[in-house]
Amino acid sequence: MLALAIAIFARYGRHLAGLWRRTYAITAVIALYLNVFVLIVQLFQKVPALKAIAPTQSEAPFKVTQLVALVLFVVLASFAAIRFRSEQPRTA
């Protein structure tokens, strides 16, 4: 909730001005990662095939899946922060 609150403030409170653009991009990706984290946990709890390979969620397949998701979201956040630059003045 804190990440979403910061993202909302950056978007609507500060109108993505200056460093708030980068803050918005990073906190939005963090909020999405946390949702995906919960999705993975629930998949390993509810899907019989996944529950069979990691019944207590402390086994290697579960940890590897969470680690891969984390790495992907760190890369995504990095690209988002770099590519979501400050607005450049438009020329006609």
C-alpha positions in Angstrom: 0.0 0.0 0.0 2.9 2.3 0.7 4.3 1.9 -2.8 0.9 2.6 -4.3 0.5 5.7 -2.1 3.8 7.1 -3.3 3.0 6.3 -6.9 -0.4 8.0 -6.6 1.2 11.0 -5.0 3.9 11.2 -7.7 1.3 11.0 -10.4 -1.5 13.2 -9.2 0.2 15.3 -6.4 3.4 16.2 -8.2 2.2 15.6 -11.8 5.3 13.6 -12.6 7.5 16.7 -12.3 11.3 16.2 -12.2 12.4 13.2 -10.1 8.8 12.3 -9.4 8.7 10.6 -12.9 11.3 8.2 -11.8 9.7 7.7 -8.4 6.4 6.9 -10.1 8.0 4.4 -12.4 9.8 2.6 -9.7 7.0 2.5 -7.2 4.5 1.3 -9.8 6.8 -1.6 -10.7 7.3 -2.4 -7.0 3.5 -2.5 -6.5 3.1 -4.8 -9.5 5.9 -7.1 -8.2 4.2 -7.5 -4.9 1.0 -8.5 -6.6 2.9 -11.1 -8.7 4.7 -12.3 -5.5 1.3 -13.0 -4.0 0.1 -14.6 -7.2 3.0 -17.0 -7.2 2.4 -17.9 -3.5 -1.3 -18.6 -4.3 -0.4 -20.7 -7.4 1.9 -22.9 -5.4 -0.9 -23.3 -2.8 -3.8 -24.0 -5.2 -2.5 -25.7 -8.3 -2.0 -29.4 -7.5 1.0 -29.9 -9.7 2.8 -27.0 -8.1 1.8 -28.0 -4.6 3.2 -31.4 -5.2 6.7 -30.1 -6.0 6.7 -27.5 -3.2 4.2 -28.4 -0.5 5.6 -26.1 2.2 6.8 -23.4 -0.1 10.3 -23.7 1.4 11.5 -26.0 -1.4 13.9 -25.0 -4.2 11.3 -24.7 -7.0 9.3 -22.1 -5.1 12.4 -20.2 -4.1 13.7 -20.3 -7.7 10.4 -19.1 -9.1 10.3 -16.2 -6.6 14.0 -15.3 -7.4 13.4 -15.3 -11.1 10.3 -13.0 -10.7 12.4 -10.7 -8.4 15.2 -10.4 -10.9 12.8 -9.8 -13.8 11.1 -7.0 -11.9 14.4 -5.4 -10.9 15.4 -5.3 -14.5 11.9 -4.0 -15.4 12.2 -1.3 -12.8 15.6 -0.3 -14.0 14.4 0.0 -17.6 11.3 1.9 -16.5 13.4 4.4 -14.5 15.8 5.0 -17.3 13.3 5.2 -20.2 10.6 7.2 -18.4 12.7 10.4 -18.6 11.7 14.0 -18.0 9.6 15.5 -20.7 11.5 17.2 -23.4 10.2 20.5 -24.8 8.4 19.9 -28.1 9.3 21.8 -31.1 6.9 22.5 -33.9 
